[in-house]
Amino acid sequence: MGLAYNVYLNSAEIYGCKNCKAHLSNHEDIISRNFRGQHGKAYLFGSVVNVTEGEASERNMTTGRHVVRDISCRQCKETVGWKYDKAYEASEKYKEGKFILEAELLCKVT
C-alpha cells in the first residue's frame, strides 16, 4: 500500500478537520450551505481531500432515500461527513458524487 501523504491546499480560505487541522476543502468548493447534519449546520462541497470513504449504505434522509458513505479524516480517522453515491429522486441527482462536511467538525485553517 505505501505511505499516504496529505494534500495541502493553497487558498485564501481552507476548511480543515477540527481535531487535527488536516486540510479538507477550499471555500470556493462549497456548492451549498443549506444542509443539516447530525451536529447541525453542514455544507455541500464539490470536492474534498485527505479523507477515506467508508462502506456504502442506503439511508432515509430529510430529502429522500440516498446511498451514502461516511467520510473520515485520513490523518486522525474522525468522521467529518458523508459522500452521496446515489439519489433516487430526480430532483436530488445533483448531489451524486458530492460531499457533506459538518460545520461543527471543521475549522478554518490559516
Secondary structure, 3 states (H helix, E strand, C coil): CCCCCCCCCCCCCEEEECCCCCEEEEHHHEEEEEEEECCEEEEEECCCCCEEECCCEEEEECCEEEEEEEEEECCCCCEEEEEEEEECCHHHHHHCCCEEEEHHHEEEEC
